[in-house]
Amino acid sequence: MTQRVLIRGLEGLVALLLLALIAVTAVDVVGRYLMNAPLSGAFEMTELILGALVFAALPLVSKSGSHVEVDLLVSVLPTRVNHRLGLAAAAISAAVLVYFAWQLGRLGLNQLHEGSRSVSLGVPYWPFAALGAVCCLLAAWFGIRRAVRT
């Protein structure tokens, strides 16, 4: 699988999750205020979709370098020092993301074995933990690649 296909897939997933979030909110609001019949499980759906959206967007943000950075010293430090600091920041970020992926993987396996499901809709939790783990690994990989290339 090429990187381009992976990025396109993530972008498609993010777009689909955004549309789902908009649809759930719109149906719930219209049902609640116009028909006095809110969408059952809307709060739970919103939580699950939003969590998936954050994790699915994380690798895209790492790849493009669109995350928030504080660069107070960049203008006063030499280029070589800035480059090394960037590499160190990427390595630390990657280590944290790999740790998150490991923890999410463990959590997902526990949820799968225990059969953990959401309260009102009965949606299994493990696929969301698995998505988070995979996306954290991808974000770490993209972040390191981006730092090495600059």
PyMOL CGO cylinders between C-alpha atoms (Angstrom):
from pymol import cmd
from pymol.cgo import CYLINDER

trace = [
    CYLINDER, 0.00, 0.00, 0.00, 1.50, 3.28, -1.02, 0.3, 1, 1, 1, 1, 1, 1,
    CYLINDER, 1.50, 3.28, -1.02, 1.59, 6.29, 1.23, 0.3, 1, 1, 1, 1, 1, 1,
    CYLINDER, 1.59, 6.29, 1.23, -0.67, 8.18, -1.16, 0.3, 1, 1, 1, 1, 1, 1,
    CYLINDER, -0.67, 8.18, -1.16, -3.39, 5.50, -0.95, 0.3, 1, 1, 1, 1, 1, 1,
    CYLINDER, -3.39, 5.50, -0.95, -3.10, 5.51, 2.84, 0.3, 1, 1, 1, 1, 1, 1,
    CYLINDER, -3.10, 5.51, 2.84, -3.45, 9.30, 3.00, 0.3, 1, 1, 1, 1, 1, 1,
    CYLINDER, -3.45, 9.30, 3.00, -6.43, 9.26, 0.64, 0.3, 1, 1, 1, 1, 1, 1,
    CYLINDER, -6.43, 9.26, 0.64, -8.06, 6.56, 2.74, 0.3, 1, 1, 1, 1, 1, 1,
    CYLINDER, -8.06, 6.56, 2.74, -7.57, 8.56, 5.93, 0.3, 1, 1, 1, 1, 1, 1,
    CYLINDER, -7.57, 8.56, 5.93, -8.88, 11.71, 4.26, 0.3, 1, 1, 1, 1, 1, 1,
    CYLINDER, -8.88, 11.71, 4.26, -11.95, 9.79, 3.09, 0.3, 1, 1, 1, 1, 1, 1,
    CYLINDER, -11.95, 9.79, 3.09, -12.51, 8.37, 6.56, 0.3, 1, 1, 1, 1, 1, 1,
    CYLINDER, -12.51, 8.37, 6.56, -12.20, 11.83, 8.14, 0.3, 1, 1, 1, 1, 1, 1,
    CYLINDER, -12.20, 11.83, 8.14, -14.67, 13.26, 5.60, 0.3, 1, 1, 1, 1, 1, 1,
    CYLINDER, -14.67, 13.26, 5.60, -17.11, 10.40, 6.24, 0.3, 1, 1, 1, 1, 1, 1,
    CYLINDER, -17.11, 10.40, 6.24, -16.85, 10.84, 10.01, 0.3, 1, 1, 1, 1, 1, 1,
    CYLINDER, -16.85, 10.84, 10.01, -17.43, 14.60, 9.69, 0.3, 1, 1, 1, 1, 1, 1,
    CYLINDER, -17.43, 14.60, 9.69, -20.52, 13.97, 7.56, 0.3, 1, 1, 1, 1, 1, 1,
    CYLINDER, -20.52, 13.97, 7.56, -21.78, 11.41, 10.08, 0.3, 1, 1, 1, 1, 1, 1,
    CYLINDER, -21.78, 11.41, 10.08, -21.26, 13.88, 12.92, 0.3, 1, 1, 1, 1, 1, 1,
    CYLINDER, -21.26, 13.88, 12.92, -23.16, 16.58, 11.04, 0.3, 1, 1, 1, 1, 1, 1,
    CYLINDER, -23.16, 16.58, 11.04, -25.96, 14.16, 10.14, 0.3, 1, 1, 1, 1, 1, 1,
    CYLINDER, -25.96, 14.16, 10.14, -26.40, 12.89, 13.70, 0.3, 1, 1, 1, 1, 1, 1,
    CYLINDER, -26.40, 12.89, 13.70, -26.46, 16.44, 15.06, 0.3, 1, 1, 1, 1, 1, 1,
    CYLINDER, -26.46, 16.44, 15.06, -28.87, 17.68, 12.41, 0.3, 1, 1, 1, 1, 1, 1,
    CYLINDER, -28.87, 17.68, 12.41, -31.29, 14.77, 12.81, 0.3, 1, 1, 1, 1, 1, 1,
    CYLINDER, -31.29, 14.77, 12.81, -31.18, 15.09, 16.59, 0.3, 1, 1, 1, 1, 1, 1,
    CYLINDER, -31.18, 15.09, 16.59, -31.79, 18.85, 16.56, 0.3, 1, 1, 1, 1, 1, 1,
    CYLINDER, -31.79, 18.85, 16.56, -34.60, 18.68, 13.98, 0.3, 1, 1, 1, 1, 1, 1,
    CYLINDER, -34.60, 18.68, 13.98, -36.19, 15.75, 15.79, 0.3, 1, 1, 1, 1, 1, 1,
    CYLINDER, -36.19, 15.75, 15.79, -35.87, 17.38, 19.18, 0.3, 1, 1, 1, 1, 1, 1,
    CYLINDER, -35.87, 17.38, 19.18, -37.16, 20.85, 18.35, 0.3, 1, 1, 1, 1, 1, 1,
    CYLINDER, -37.16, 20.85, 18.35, -39.55, 20.31, 15.44, 0.3, 1, 1, 1, 1, 1, 1,
    CYLINDER, -39.55, 20.31, 15.44, -41.07, 16.92, 16.23, 0.3, 1, 1, 1, 1, 1, 1,
    CYLINDER, -41.07, 16.92, 16.23, -40.41, 16.60, 19.97, 0.3, 1, 1, 1, 1, 1, 1,
    CYLINDER, -40.41, 16.60, 19.97, -38.65, 13.31, 19.22, 0.3, 1, 1, 1, 1, 1, 1,
    CYLINDER, -38.65, 13.31, 19.22, -34.85, 13.45, 19.65, 0.3, 1, 1, 1, 1, 1, 1,
    CYLINDER, -34.85, 13.45, 19.65, -32.62, 10.86, 17.98, 0.3, 1, 1, 1, 1, 1, 1,
    CYLINDER, -32.62, 10.86, 17.98, -32.18, 7.95, 20.35, 0.3, 1, 1, 1, 1, 1, 1,
    CYLINDER, -32.18, 7.95, 20.35, -28.53, 7.44, 21.24, 0.3, 1, 1, 1, 1, 1, 1,
    CYLINDER, -28.53, 7.44, 21.24, -27.41, 10.71, 19.60, 0.3, 1, 1, 1, 1, 1, 1,
    CYLINDER, -27.41, 10.71, 19.60, -25.12, 11.65, 22.49, 0.3, 1, 1, 1, 1, 1, 1,
    CYLINDER, -25.12, 11.65, 22.49, -23.43, 8.25, 22.40, 0.3, 1, 1, 1, 1, 1, 1,
    CYLINDER, -23.43, 8.25, 22.40, -23.08, 8.33, 18.61, 0.3, 1, 1, 1, 1, 1, 1,
    CYLINDER, -23.08, 8.33, 18.61, -21.55, 11.80, 18.82, 0.3, 1, 1, 1, 1, 1, 1,
    CYLINDER, -21.55, 11.80, 18.82, -19.01, 10.62, 21.41, 0.3, 1, 1, 1, 1, 1, 1,
    CYLINDER, -19.01, 10.62, 21.41, -17.95, 7.61, 19.35, 0.3, 1, 1, 1, 1, 1, 1,
    CYLINDER, -17.95, 7.61, 19.35, -17.78, 9.49, 16.05, 0.3, 1, 1, 1, 1, 1, 1,
    CYLINDER, -17.78, 9.49, 16.05, -15.85, 12.38, 17.57, 0.3, 1, 1, 1, 1, 1, 1,
    CYLINDER, -15.85, 12.38, 17.57, -13.31, 10.06, 19.16, 0.3, 1, 1, 1, 1, 1, 1,
    CYLINDER, -13.31, 10.06, 19.16, -12.80, 8.23, 15.86, 0.3, 1, 1, 1, 1, 1, 1,
    CYLINDER, -12.80, 8.23, 15.86, -12.52, 11.57, 14.05, 0.3, 1, 1, 1, 1, 1, 1,
    CYLINDER, -12.52, 11.57, 14.05, -9.76, 12.83, 16.35, 0.3, 1, 1, 1, 1, 1, 1,
    CYLINDER, -9.76, 12.83, 16.35, -7.70, 9.67, 15.93, 0.3, 1, 1, 1, 1, 1, 1,
    CYLINDER, -7.70, 9.67, 15.93, -8.27, 9.43, 12.16, 0.3, 1, 1, 1, 1, 1, 1,
    CYLINDER, -8.27, 9.43, 12.16, -7.13, 13.03, 11.67, 0.3, 1, 1, 1, 1, 1, 1,
    CYLINDER, -7.13, 13.03, 11.67, -4.01, 12.64, 13.85, 0.3, 1, 1, 1, 1, 1, 1,
    CYLINDER, -4.01, 12.64, 13.85, -1.78, 11.01, 11.17, 0.3, 1, 1, 1, 1, 1, 1,
    CYLINDER, -1.78, 11.01, 11.17, -2.86, 13.62, 8.62, 0.3, 1, 1, 1, 1, 1, 1,
    CYLINDER, -2.86, 13.62, 8.62, -1.87, 16.41, 11.00, 0.3, 1, 1, 1, 1, 1, 1,
    CYLINDER, -1.87, 16.41, 11.00, 1.49, 14.74, 11.68, 0.3, 1, 1, 1, 1, 1, 1,
    CYLINDER, 1.49, 14.74, 11.68, 2.18, 14.26, 8.00, 0.3, 1, 1, 1, 1, 1, 1,
    CYLINDER, 2.18, 14.26, 8.00, 1.46, 17.85, 7.06, 0.3, 1, 1, 1, 1, 1, 1,
    CYLINDER, 1.46, 17.85, 7.06, 3.03, 19.38, 10.18, 0.3, 1, 1, 1, 1, 1, 1,
    CYLINDER, 3.03, 19.38, 10.18, -0.22, 21.22, 10.90, 0.3, 1, 1, 1, 1, 1, 1,
    CYLINDER, -0.22, 21.22, 10.90, -0.13, 20.72, 14.63, 0.3, 1, 1, 1, 1, 1, 1,
    CYLINDER, -0.13, 20.72, 14.63, 0.35, 23.61, 17.01, 0.3, 1, 1, 1, 1, 1, 1,
    CYLINDER, 0.35, 23.61, 17.01, 3.98, 24.49, 17.62, 0.3, 1, 1, 1, 1, 1, 1,
    CYLINDER, 3.98, 24.49, 17.62, 5.48, 27.10, 19.88, 0.3, 1, 1, 1, 1, 1, 1,
    CYLINDER, 5.48, 27.10, 19.88, 8.62, 28.47, 18.25, 0.3, 1, 1, 1, 1, 1, 1,
    CYLINDER, 8.62, 28.47, 18.25, 9.74, 31.28, 20.51, 0.3, 1, 1, 1, 1, 1, 1,
    CYLINDER, 9.74, 31.28, 20.51, 13.45, 30.58, 20.07, 0.3, 1, 1, 1, 1, 1, 1,
    CYLINDER, 13.45, 30.58, 20.07, 13.55, 29.62, 16.40, 0.3, 1, 1, 1, 1, 1, 1,
    CYLINDER, 13.55, 29.62, 16.40, 14.56, 33.07, 15.23, 0.3, 1, 1, 1, 1, 1, 1,
    CYLINDER, 14.56, 33.07, 15.23, 17.46, 33.40, 17.68, 0.3, 1, 1, 1, 1, 1, 1,
    CYLINDER, 17.46, 33.40, 17.68, 18.93, 29.89, 17.53, 0.3, 1, 1, 1, 1, 1, 1,
    CYLINDER, 18.93, 29.89, 17.53, 21.22, 28.67, 14.76, 0.3, 1, 1, 1, 1, 1, 1,
    CYLINDER, 21.22, 28.67, 14.76, 19.69, 26.54, 12.01, 0.3, 1, 1, 1, 1, 1, 1,
    CYLINDER, 19.69, 26.54, 12.01, 21.65, 23.46, 13.09, 0.3, 1, 1, 1, 1, 1, 1,
    CYLINDER, 21.65, 23.46, 13.09, 20.32, 23.72, 16.66, 0.3, 1, 1, 1, 1, 1, 1,
    CYLINDER, 20.32, 23.72, 16.66, 16.76, 24.23, 15.38, 0.3, 1, 1, 1, 1, 1, 1,
    CYLINDER, 16.76, 24.23, 15.38, 17.08, 21.13, 13.22, 0.3, 1, 1, 1, 1, 1, 1,
    CYLINDER, 17.08, 21.13, 13.22, 18.33, 19.03, 16.14, 0.3, 1, 1, 1, 1, 1, 1,
    CYLINDER, 18.33, 19.03, 16.14, 15.59, 20.34, 18.39, 0.3, 1, 1, 1, 1, 1, 1,
    CYLINDER, 15.59, 20.34, 18.39, 13.05, 19.43, 15.71, 0.3, 1, 1, 1, 1, 1, 1,
    CYLINDER, 13.05, 19.43, 15.71, 14.45, 15.90, 15.53, 0.3, 1, 1, 1, 1, 1, 1,
    CYLINDER, 14.45, 15.90, 15.53, 14.34, 15.60, 19.32, 0.3, 1, 1, 1, 1, 1, 1,
    CYLINDER, 14.34, 15.60, 19.32, 10.76, 16.86, 19.44, 0.3, 1, 1, 1, 1, 1, 1,
    CYLINDER, 10.76, 16.86, 19.44, 9.77, 14.39, 16.71, 0.3, 1, 1, 1, 1, 1, 1,
    CYLINDER, 9.77, 14.39, 16.71, 11.44, 11.52, 18.56, 0.3, 1, 1, 1, 1, 1, 1,
    CYLINDER, 11.44, 11.52, 18.56, 9.73, 12.40, 21.85, 0.3, 1, 1, 1, 1, 1, 1,
    CYLINDER, 9.73, 12.40, 21.85, 6.36, 12.81, 20.11, 0.3, 1, 1, 1, 1, 1, 1,
    CYLINDER, 6.36, 12.81, 20.11, 6.81, 9.50, 18.32, 0.3, 1, 1, 1, 1, 1, 1,
    CYLINDER, 6.81, 9.50, 18.32, 7.70, 7.74, 21.58, 0.3, 1, 1, 1, 1, 1, 1,
    CYLINDER, 7.70, 7.74, 21.58, 4.60, 9.13, 23.28, 0.3, 1, 1, 1, 1, 1, 1,
    CYLINDER, 4.60, 9.13, 23.28, 2.41, 8.15, 20.32, 0.3, 1, 1, 1, 1, 1, 1,
    CYLINDER, 2.41, 8.15, 20.32, 3.84, 4.62, 20.27, 0.3, 1, 1, 1, 1, 1, 1,
    CYLINDER, 3.84, 4.62, 20.27, 3.11, 4.36, 24.00, 0.3, 1, 1, 1, 1, 1, 1,
    CYLINDER, 3.11, 4.36, 24.00, -0.47, 5.54, 23.38, 0.3, 1, 1, 1, 1, 1, 1,
    CYLINDER, -0.47, 5.54, 23.38, -0.80, 2.97, 20.57, 0.3, 1, 1, 1, 1, 1, 1,
    CYLINDER, -0.80, 2.97, 20.57, 0.42, 0.22, 22.87, 0.3, 1, 1, 1, 1, 1, 1,
    CYLINDER, 0.42, 0.22, 22.87, -2.03, 1.22, 25.62, 0.3, 1, 1, 1, 1, 1, 1,
    CYLINDER, -2.03, 1.22, 25.62, -4.92, 1.53, 23.14, 0.3, 1, 1, 1, 1, 1, 1,
    CYLINDER, -4.92, 1.53, 23.14, -4.03, -1.87, 21.69, 0.3, 1, 1, 1, 1, 1, 1,
    CYLINDER, -4.03, -1.87, 21.69, -4.12, -3.44, 25.13, 0.3, 1, 1, 1, 1, 1, 1,
    CYLINDER, -4.12, -3.44, 25.13, -7.39, -1.68, 25.92, 0.3, 1, 1, 1, 1, 1, 1,
    CYLINDER, -7.39, -1.68, 25.92, -8.92, -2.84, 22.63, 0.3, 1, 1, 1, 1, 1, 1,
    CYLINDER, -8.92, -2.84, 22.63, -7.94, -6.45, 23.27, 0.3, 1, 1, 1, 1, 1, 1,
    CYLINDER, -7.94, -6.45, 23.27, -9.43, -6.30, 26.77, 0.3, 1, 1, 1, 1, 1, 1,
    CYLINDER, -9.43, -6.30, 26.77, -12.63, -4.78, 25.37, 0.3, 1, 1, 1, 1, 1, 1,
    CYLINDER, -12.63, -4.78, 25.37, -12.81, -7.47, 22.70, 0.3, 1, 1, 1, 1, 1, 1,
    CYLINDER, -12.81, -7.47, 22.70, -12.36, -10.32, 25.21, 0.3, 1, 1, 1, 1, 1, 1,
    CYLINDER, -12.36, -10.32, 25.21, -14.78, -8.79, 27.72, 0.3, 1, 1, 1, 1, 1, 1,
    CYLINDER, -14.78, -8.79, 27.72, -17.34, -7.87, 25.05, 0.3, 1, 1, 1, 1, 1, 1,
    CYLINDER, -17.34, -7.87, 25.05, -17.48, -4.23, 26.19, 0.3, 1, 1, 1, 1, 1, 1,
    CYLINDER, -17.48, -4.23, 26.19, -20.22, -2.28, 24.48, 0.3, 1, 1, 1, 1, 1, 1,
    CYLINDER, -20.22, -2.28, 24.48, -21.74, 1.18, 24.71, 0.3, 1, 1, 1, 1, 1, 1,
    CYLINDER, -21.74, 1.18, 24.71, -24.67, 1.52, 27.08, 0.3, 1, 1, 1, 1, 1, 1,
    CYLINDER, -24.67, 1.52, 27.08, -27.57, 2.69, 24.93, 0.3, 1, 1, 1, 1, 1, 1,
    CYLINDER, -27.57, 2.69, 24.93, -26.70, 1.44, 21.46, 0.3, 1, 1, 1, 1, 1, 1,
    CYLINDER, -26.70, 1.44, 21.46, -24.62, -1.63, 22.27, 0.3, 1, 1, 1, 1, 1, 1,
    CYLINDER, -24.62, -1.63, 22.27, -21.79, -0.61, 19.92, 0.3, 1, 1, 1, 1, 1, 1,
    CYLINDER, -21.79, -0.61, 19.92, -18.59, -2.60, 20.59, 0.3, 1, 1, 1, 1, 1, 1,
    CYLINDER, -18.59, -2.60, 20.59, -15.75, -0.40, 21.84, 0.3, 1, 1, 1, 1, 1, 1,
    CYLINDER, -15.75, -0.40, 21.84, -12.77, -2.42, 20.60, 0.3, 1, 1, 1, 1, 1, 1,
    CYLINDER, -12.77, -2.42, 20.60, -12.83, -1.18, 16.98, 0.3, 1, 1, 1, 1, 1, 1,
    CYLINDER, -12.83, -1.18, 16.98, -12.47, 2.39, 18.22, 0.3, 1, 1, 1, 1, 1, 1,
    CYLINDER, -12.47, 2.39, 18.22, -9.48, 1.45, 20.39, 0.3, 1, 1, 1, 1, 1, 1,
    CYLINDER, -9.48, 1.45, 20.39, -7.95, -0.43, 17.45, 0.3, 1, 1, 1, 1, 1, 1,
    CYLINDER, -7.95, -0.43, 17.45, -8.46, 2.58, 15.17, 0.3, 1, 1, 1, 1, 1, 1,
    CYLINDER, -8.46, 2.58, 15.17, -6.81, 4.81, 17.78, 0.3, 1, 1, 1, 1, 1, 1,
    CYLINDER, -6.81, 4.81, 17.78, -3.84, 2.46, 18.11, 0.3, 1, 1, 1, 1, 1, 1,
    CYLINDER, -3.84, 2.46, 18.11, -3.26, 2.23, 14.36, 0.3, 1, 1, 1, 1, 1, 1,
    CYLINDER, -3.26, 2.23, 14.36, -3.64, 5.98, 13.90, 0.3, 1, 1, 1, 1, 1, 1,
    CYLINDER, -3.64, 5.98, 13.90, -1.20, 6.73, 16.73, 0.3, 1, 1, 1, 1, 1, 1,
    CYLINDER, -1.20, 6.73, 16.73, 1.38, 4.46, 15.06, 0.3, 1, 1, 1, 1, 1, 1,
    CYLINDER, 1.38, 4.46, 15.06, 0.81, 6.16, 11.71, 0.3, 1, 1, 1, 1, 1, 1,
    CYLINDER, 0.81, 6.16, 11.71, 1.10, 9.60, 13.31, 0.3, 1, 1, 1, 1, 1, 1,
    CYLINDER, 1.10, 9.60, 13.31, 4.41, 8.60, 14.93, 0.3, 1, 1, 1, 1, 1, 1,
    CYLINDER, 4.41, 8.60, 14.93, 5.72, 7.26, 11.61, 0.3, 1, 1, 1, 1, 1, 1,
    CYLINDER, 5.72, 7.26, 11.61, 4.66, 10.34, 9.64, 0.3, 1, 1, 1, 1, 1, 1,
    CYLINDER, 4.66, 10.34, 9.64, 6.08, 12.66, 12.29, 0.3, 1, 1, 1, 1, 1, 1,
    CYLINDER, 6.08, 12.66, 12.29, 9.50, 10.97, 12.25, 0.3, 1, 1, 1, 1, 1, 1,
    CYLINDER, 9.50, 10.97, 12.25, 9.58, 10.89, 8.43, 0.3, 1, 1, 1, 1, 1, 1,
    CYLINDER, 9.58, 10.89, 8.43, 8.69, 14.57, 8.26, 0.3, 1, 1, 1, 1, 1, 1,
    CYLINDER, 8.69, 14.57, 8.26, 11.37, 15.54, 10.80, 0.3, 1, 1, 1, 1, 1, 1,
    CYLINDER, 11.37, 15.54, 10.80, 14.09, 13.52, 9.05, 0.3, 1, 1, 1, 1, 1, 1,
    CYLINDER, 14.09, 13.52, 9.05, 13.26, 15.01, 5.64, 0.3, 1, 1, 1, 1, 1, 1,
    CYLINDER, 13.26, 15.01, 5.64, 13.47, 18.64, 6.80, 0.3, 1, 1, 1, 1, 1, 1,
]
cmd.load_cgo(trace, "trace")
